[in-house]
Amino acid sequence: MTASTENHSDPSALPNLKPRRFREILGDRQILSWALYDWGNSAFATTVMAGFFPIFFKQYWSNTGPATENTVTAVQSTALLGYANSFSSLILGLSAPLLGALADRAKGRKRFLFGFTFLGAVSASALALVGQGQWGLAAAFYILASVGFWGGQNFYDALLALVSRKSEMDHVSGLGYGLGYLGGGLLFAVNVFMTLKPEFFGLSSAAEAVRISFLMVGIWWLLFTIPLMLNVKEEKNNETNLPFSRLTREAFAQVKHTFRSLKNHKPAFTFLIGYFFYIDGVNTIIKMAVDYGMSLGFKSDSLIVALLMVQFIGFPAAIGFGFLSQKIGAKRSLFVAIGIYALVTVLATQLRVEWHFYALAASIGLVQGGIQALSRSVFGRLIPGEHAGEFFGFFNMLGRFSSILGPLLIAITGLVSESSRLAMLSLLILFAVGAWMLSKVQFPERHQKGET
């Protein structure tokens, strides 16, 4: 094993090497190329998923003009959007472990990543071609783009074990999320400015600016996938040339074996249970924040500003959590993030004016990237590197299914109490259960103070 390849040929086999300084990690071409994919695909998460698509779907694609018997009401458009999100999550949730196992068998994580990325980027760009009132076509392209986004994310996460030593995973994972917040936030800021000042860009209206924004997302996403495809070196395997049918059968068998053997990886299994609960709370807050703000009467412009705040605060904060984990340990850092989310949940019930919403957005920005990055890196250290794709398949499966309990709790509590404020408070249950399960996980040694 040569010095030039020691941390890439099998980084997971070198857990006891002294971690490099963050400056050295940042200068590693493979790591930086890997992290730039987050810079690219986060544009879909910000501009499309969180920003423009929900608003455009309700106000443009679901608007057929003068009221007719085929007119889609506001309530119906919300339901249709929910169905689209749920359907794409169901597809990826059920298929993620199998796809991960298939990529592990064929040593083809990069190929699978590019395939899903191409699907996602082209589908996101195709939204620019959807005309007013064509809500069905818009929903179809959104589902395909979401499948591409989450499918690519599965293989991107699995490549973390390939480009990083286990002792450096917190920093590397944080770098990915940090660049994701910055890259997604920059393009989103440009897109927002386009909608506010369309004439400055030679556009006729805000609606045209939104449609051009969808096209820009697809180009941005593909562009920043190129460094990963060129510079991240994936190990080769003779099974690459096996028939696809045989690889699929073997992947099915491997998924079954891993599912049965998860109980033998007790720390990873326990962590997954805790992760399922606390990330459900996180994802519910992400998805419900704009709707909650609108229900309290806040303007949509203010909510967009809050989303931008989360992006730009999240950039240094996600990277900073890597340093925090070195000081107090990854477990305590996760407890800090969960605690802040619980506090935000409580304070959200007291929102009265817009600056309260901004303050909570800033608080979320401080921990959102950190809890996501540390969850990924901790799980990466708990699993065998040779089956990273498959194990991350289960990890992402739970991530896709994790926005089930939170919305359900909010719906039931809201119906019973007839208060959206008390409904938000019910999310404390998820954070409490997640923290309790997390306390039972024996974290791996990582040259950190306070790590247990």
N, C-alpha and C positions, 0 to 999 in steps of 0.2 A: 504493500500500500504506500503510494508516494505522497509526499507532503502536499502536492497540488490537488490531490483528489481525496484526501483522507476524510474530509467532512461531508463528501457528497456520495461516495460509493456506497456507504452504509452508515450514515450519521447516527442512526439509532443504536448502533453497536458500540458507540463511543460515549456513553453517558457520563463517564468520570473525567473527561478532559475539562480543563479549566475553561470557563466561558470566555469568549473574546469580548473586548470592549464593544460598545454599541457602534462606535465609529468604524471599527473593523467589520462588523456585521453589515453596516450600511454600504461599505465598499465592496462587498462580495457580489459579483455580477449575477450569480444564480439567484441569490436571495432577493436582490433588488428587482430583477426581472420577474420573479415570482410575485413579489408584493405589488408590482405595477399592474398586475391583472386586477387586483382589488380597486386600484385607481380607475380602471376602465369600466368594470362591471357595476360599480357602485352608482354610476350615472343612471342606470336603469332603476335602481332602488330609490334614488332621490327624485329625479325628474319625472319618471313614469309612475312607479308604484305609490310613493308617498305624496308626490306633488300634483302633477297635472292630470293623470289619468282619472282619478276619482271625480275631480271637478268637471273635467271635459266630458266624461261619460254621462254625468247627470245633466249638464247644461247644454251639451252640443249633440252628442250621439244619441241620447235618449229623447231629444227634442225634435219632433217631426214637423214643427211649425204649428199652424192652427190646429186646435184640438179636434181629434177624430176618434173613432172607435178604436184605432190602433195606437193612440197616443200612450206613451209610457209615463206613468206618474212618478213623482219623486220617490215614493215608497217602493214602487216596483223597481226603479233603477238601482236603488240601494240594495234590494234583494238580489237583483241580477249580478251586481258587482260582487256581492258576497258569494254567490254561487260560483262565479268565475275564480275567485280566490280559493275557495274550498276545493273545486275540481282540480285545479293545478296542483294544490298541496297534496291531494289524495293520490294523484298520479305519481308524483315524485316520492311521496312518503312510502308508498308500497313498493316502488321499484328501486329505491336508493340502495338497499343492501345488495340486491342482485347485480346492479350495475357496478357497484364497488368491487364485488367479488369477481365479476367478469373482467374488469380492468386489472385487478391484481393477477389473475391467471394469465392474461395476455400481455402483462406489463405495458398496458396501453392507456395509462391515465391521461397523458397529454392528448392522445387522439380522441378519447371520449370527451375531454374538456373542450377541445376545439369544435367537435361536432355539436355539442350542446350550445356552445358560444355562438356558432354560426346560426343555429336555429333561433336563438334568443335575439341576436342583433338584427337579423333580417326581419323577424316578426315585429320587433319594436319599431324599426324603420317603416314597415308597411303600415303602421298606424297613421302615418302621414297621408296615406292615400284614401283613408276611410272618410266618406262624406257624412254630412249631417243627417241624423236619423238612422244611420246604419249601425245600430247598437249591437246587433248580432255579430256582424263582421268584426267590429271593434273588440267584442268579448272574445271571439275566436283567436284573433291575433294576440290579445293580451294573455290568454291561456298558454299559447305556444311560446310567447316570449318569457313568461314566468317559468315554464318547464325548462326552457333553455337556461335561464338564470340559475335556478336552484340545482338543476342537473350539473351544470358547469361548476357550481360552488362545491358540490360533493367531491369532485376530482381535484379541484384546487386545494381544498382542505387536506386531502390525502397526500398531496405533494409536499406538504409541510414537513413530513417525516423524511422526505428525500433531500430537501435542500438545507435542513437545519439539524444541528446536534440537539440532542434532548435537553442538554443544559442551557441551550439558547432559545428554546422554543417560545418562552414568554415574550422575549424581545422581538423575535422574528414575527410571531403572530400579531403582536401589537403594532409592528411596522406596517403589516398588511392592512390591518383595520384603520390605522392612522392615515395612510395614503389613500385608502378608500374614502374616508370622510373628507379629506382635502380635495381629491380629484372629483368625486361626486358633487361636492359642495361648490367647487369652482364652476363646473358646467351648469349646475342648477342655478347659480347666481346669474350667469350669462343668460340662461333661458328665461329667468324671471324678468330681467331687464328688457329682454326682447318683447315680452308681453306688455310691459309697462310703457315702452317707447318703440312700438313697431315701426313707426315712420323713420326712426334713426337708422334702422337696418334695411330700409327700402321695402318694408312689408306693409300690406294693406290694412291689417287688423291684428288684434291680439289672438284671434282664432288661428290665423295663418302662422303667427309666431309659435303657437303651441304645436302645430303640425310640423313645422320645420324643426322644432326642438326634438320631436320623436325621431326624425331622421338623423339628427346630430348625435343622439344617444347611441344608435346603432353603429355609426362610423367611429365614434369615440371608443366604444366597447371593443370593436374589432382591432382598432389601431393599437391599443395598449395590451392586446393579447399577443402581439407579435414578439415582444422581448422574451416572454415565457417560452413560446414555441421554439425560438432560436437558441436560447441560452441555458434552459434547464435541461440537464442530461438525465434521461431515464434509462435504467438498466434494461438490458435486452434479455430475452428468454426464448428458448426454442419453441415454446408453446404459442408464440406469436403466429406461427404458420399453421397451426391446427385448424381444422374446419370450425366454422362459427357454431354449428350445431353441437359439436363436442364440447367446445368451450362453454356454451350455455348450460349444457347438462352438468358439467363439472362445477360451474359457478353455482347452480342451484344446490348441488350436494354440499358445496362449501358453506353456503349461507345456512343451511340446516345444521351443519356441524357447528358453526360458530354460534348460532342461536342457542344450541344445547350446551355449548361449552362456556357461554357467557358467565354462568354461575361460578365457573372455576377461575374467572378473572374478577374476583369479588370487588376490588377497589373500582375497576372500570364499571362494573354492573351497578354498584351502589351510587357511583357518581352520576351515571346516566339517569337514574331515578330522580335524584335531587335536581339535576339539570333540567329534566322535563318539567318540573314544577316551577322553578324560579324563572326559567327562560319563557315559560308560558306567560308569567306576569309581565316580563319585559316586552315580549312581542305584543301582548294585548295593549299595553300602554302606547307602544309605537303606532299600532293600527287604529287605536281609538282616540288618540290625542286630538286630532283635527276635528273629528265628529263631536267629541266632548266639548271642545272650545266653541264650536258652532252652536251646540245646544245651549251654551251659556250666553250666547248673543255676541261673541267676539267676531270681528270682521275677518274675512278670508285672507286679506292682505296681511293682517297681523299674524295669522297662523302660519303663512308662508315665511314671514320674517323669523318666527320661532323655529321653524324647520331649518332655516339657514344657520341660525345660532347653534343648533345642535350639531350641524355638520362641522363648522369651523372650530367650535370648542372641542368636539370629539377628536379632531386631528392630533393635537398635542396630548390630550388626555389618554387616548388609547396607547400611545407610545409611553407616556408617563407611568402607566400601570405596570409596564415591564420593569421599570426601575423600582416601583413600590413593592413588587413581588420579591425583588432581590433583598429588600430591606426587612420586610415583615413576613415574607412567605406568600405563596400563591393562595393558600387557603384563607389566611386572614384578609388578603386583598379582596377575594371574592366575597367574604363576609362584609367588608366595608361597602362594596358595591350593592349588595343585597340590602344592607341597612339603609343606604341612601335612597334606594328605590322604594323601600317601605315608608320612609319619611316623606318622599314625594307623593306617595299614594295618600297619606294622611293629609298633607297640606293641600292636595288637589281638591279636597272637599271644602276648602275655605276660599277658593278663587272668587274674587269679586271684581277686580279691575285687570286691565290688560298687562300691566307690569308684573302682576303676580304670575301670569302665564309665562312671561319672558323669564322670570326668575326660576320657575320650575323647569323650563326648557334648558336653561343654562346648567341646572343641577343634573338633569338627565344627560346632557352632553359630557359632563365630567366622568360619568361612569358607564354610559352605554357601550362605547367601544371597548372599554376595559373589561367589562364582564363578558363580552363576546370573545375578545381575544384570549383572555385567560382560560375561559372554558375550553376553547379549541386547543390551546397549548397543553393544558393539564391533561385533557383526554389523550392527546398525542403521546404523552409520556407514560400513560397507563396501559397502552396497547402495544402488541407486537408490531414492529415496523413493517414486516413483510406482508402483513394483512391490513395495512393502513386504510386502503380503499374500502375494504369490506366493513371494517369497524367504524370508519367515518360514515359509511352508509347507514348504519344503525344510529349513529350520532345525529346525522341530518334527517333521518326518518323521524326521530323524536322532535327535532326542530320544526319539521313541517307539521307534525300533529300537535305541536305545543300551543297553538292558538285555538284550542277547543274549550278548555276548562275556564279560561279567563272570560271570554265573551259570554259563556253560559252563566257563570257566576254573576256577571254584570246584568245580564238579561233577567235572571230570576230575582235577584235582589232589587233591581229597578221596578219590576212588576209588583213585588210585595210591598216595597217601601214607597213606591211612586216618587222616588228621588234619585236623580242621576248622580248626585254627590255621594249618597250612601252606597250606590251601586259600585262606584269606583273603590270604595273602602273594602269591598269584599276581596279585592286582589291581595290583601294582606295574608290571607290564608295560603295562597300559593307561595309567597316569599317565605312564610314561616315553615312550611313543609319542606321547601327546597333547602333552606338553611339547616334544618334538622338532619336531613339525609346527608348533606354535605359534611356535617360534623362527624359523621361516622366513617368517612373516607380516609384511609391511610395514604397520604400523598407521597410520591417518590422523593428521594433525596435529590437536592438540586443546588448544593453549595449556597443555600440561602439561610439567612438568619431566621429562626423561628419556624422553619418548615417542619411539619410533622408528617 
